[in-house]
């Protein structure tokens, strides 16, 4: 990732490989501060439409561990786990790799589950500005993210979950290149 000059409010995104076909395009960046960033779009990134479930739980030590142990014991793999306090209780937002199996396990456990709901999962090679194209494309289409969680992992990979209003999910998916 190279810094090229200091310009207020402009992000330069390079499209193509590092050869003569590298064509920069400028996108107005809505963030604060002077910067110019070059992002190599040839780096592999995948966007998927995923189903997630909200599980209401007691806000007590060990509750999430018990829920996760229950899922592990039944062979349920999670792509994303997002947990937070919500009033006097807690909420776990879970993206299982097999939503049908998760639904059966949750029903057998008599958990209070809301879903399935839809979100967008992004994964790829980690780099500076890895999500800027995604955020900018959604913003330019007038789509507001409810929330976003991203994390870098070893071996230069990252993953992110984009939480959207139900009415925006399919349009956002099309904008980011997913055919519904």
CORQUI-V519291 format. One record per residue. N is the residue number from 1. PSI is psi as a letter, one per 30 degrees, with the letter a starting at -180 (* if undefined). OMEGA is omega as a letter, one per 20 degrees, with the letter a starting at -180 (NA if undefined). D_CENTER is the distance of its C-alpha to the mean C-alpha in whole Angstrom. Layout:
BEGIN
N PSI OMEGA D_CENTER
N PSI OMEGA D_CENTER
END
This chain:
BEGIN
1 k a 22
2 k r 25
3 k r 26
4 j r 28
5 l r 30
6 j r 29
7 k r 28
8 k r 27
9 g r 24
10 k r 24
11 k r 21
12 k a 22
13 j a 20
14 k a 22
15 k a 22
16 a a 24
17 a a 25
18 g a 27
19 a a 30
20 f r 32
21 g r 30
22 j a 27
23 j r 27
24 k r 25
25 k a 24
26 k r 24
27 k r 21
28 k r 22
29 k a 20
30 g r 20
31 l a 19
32 l r 22
33 k r 24
34 k r 26
35 l r 24
36 k a 24
37 k r 21
38 k a 22
39 k r 18
40 j a 19
41 f r 18
42 f r 20
43 k a 17
44 k r 15
45 k r 12
46 k r 11
47 k r 9
48 k r 9
49 k a 10
50 l r 10
51 k r 12
52 l a 12
53 k r 15
54 k r 16
55 k r 19
56 k a 21
57 l r 23
58 k r 26
59 i a 25
60 k r 27
61 k r 27
62 f a 26
63 e r 25
64 e r 21
65 e r 23
66 e r 25
67 e a 23
68 e r 21
69 e r 24
70 e r 25
71 e r 22
72 e a 23
73 f a 26
74 g r 26
75 g a 23
76 j r 20
77 k r 17
78 k r 14
79 e a 11
80 k r 9
81 k r 11
82 j a 11
83 k r 15
84 l r 17
85 k r 20
86 j a 21
87 b a 25
88 f r 27
89 a r 24
90 l r 21
91 k r 18
92 k r 16
93 j a 13
94 k r 13
95 j r 11
96 l r 14
97 f r 15
98 j a 18
99 e a 17
100 e r 21
101 e r 22
102 e a 20
103 e r 22
104 e a 25
105 e a 25
106 e r 23
107 e r 26
108 e a 29
109 f a 28
110 h r 28
111 l r 25
112 j a 24
113 k r 21
114 k r 19
115 l j 18
116 k r 16
117 l a 14
118 k r 11
119 l r 8
120 k r 6
121 k a 4
122 k r 5
123 l r 8
124 a r 11
125 k a 14
126 k r 13
127 l r 15
128 k r 16
129 g a 14
130 f a 11
131 f a 9
132 e r 12
133 e a 13
134 e a 10
135 e a 11
136 e r 14
137 e r 14
138 e r 13
139 e r 15
140 f r 18
141 g r 18
142 g r 18
143 k a 15
144 k r 14
145 k r 10
146 e r 11
147 l r 9
148 k r 6
149 k r 6
150 k r 6
151 k r 9
152 k r 12
153 l r 14
154 l r 17
155 g r 19
156 g a 17
157 l r 13
158 l r 10
159 k r 6
160 k r 3
161 k a 2
162 j a 4
163 k a 7
164 l r 10
165 k a 14
166 e a 15
167 f a 17
168 f a 15
169 e a 12
170 e r 15
171 e r 16
172 e r 12
173 e r 12
174 e a 15
175 e a 15
176 g r 12
177 g r 15
178 k r 14
179 k a 18
180 * NA 18
END
